[in-house]
């Protein structure tokens, strides 16, 4: 496999993954005060979770307990 074929194969893989993510997930941007992202990443890591999973779990917990 030459370099051009490898590049095409990689681009095809990226397109497939991006198309899948667009179909299956919603995206939104979250702005935090400086330093908060690192703090949240550390808290998530301590629980063995990704930052995304940690934030999603916190939102779900808040929704269940807000009433």
C-alpha positions in Angstrom: 0.0 0.0 0.0 1.5 3.3 -1.0 1.2 6.6 0.9 -1.7 7.9 -1.2 -3.7 4.7 -0.7 -3.1 4.8 3.0 -4.2 8.5 3.1 -7.4 7.6 1.2 -8.2 4.7 3.5 -7.6 6.9 6.6 -9.9 9.7 5.1 -12.6 7.1 4.4 -12.4 5.9 8.0 -12.7 9.4 9.4 -15.7 10.1 7.1 -17.4 7.0 8.3 -16.8 7.8 12.0 -17.9 11.4 11.6 -21.1 10.4 9.7 -21.9 7.9 12.4 -21.4 10.4 15.2 -23.6 13.0 13.4 -26.4 10.4 13.2 -26.2 9.1 16.7 -25.1 12.0 18.9 -26.1 15.6 19.5 -23.3 18.1 20.1 -23.1 21.4 22.1 -20.4 23.6 23.3 -19.9 24.3 27.0 -17.9 27.3 28.1 -16.3 27.2 31.6 -14.3 29.6 33.6 -10.5 29.1 33.1 -9.2 26.1 35.0 -12.6 24.4 35.5 -12.1 22.0 32.6 -8.9 20.6 34.2 -10.6 20.3 37.5 -13.6 18.4 36.0 -11.2 16.2 34.0 -9.4 15.3 37.2 -12.7 14.6 39.0 -13.8 12.4 36.1 -10.5 10.5 36.0 -10.7 9.8 39.8 -14.1 8.1 39.1 -12.7 6.2 36.0 -14.9 8.2 33.6 -14.4 10.4 30.6 -15.2 14.1 31.0 -18.2 13.7 28.7 -19.6 10.8 30.8 -19.0 12.7 34.1 -20.8 15.8 32.9 -23.7 13.8 31.4 -24.1 11.9 34.7 -24.1 15.1 36.7 -26.8 16.6 34.4 -28.9 13.5 34.7 -28.5 13.4 38.5 -29.4 17.1 38.7 -32.6 16.5 36.6 -33.7 13.6 38.9 -33.1 15.6 42.1 -34.3 19.1 41.2 -37.8 18.6 42.3 
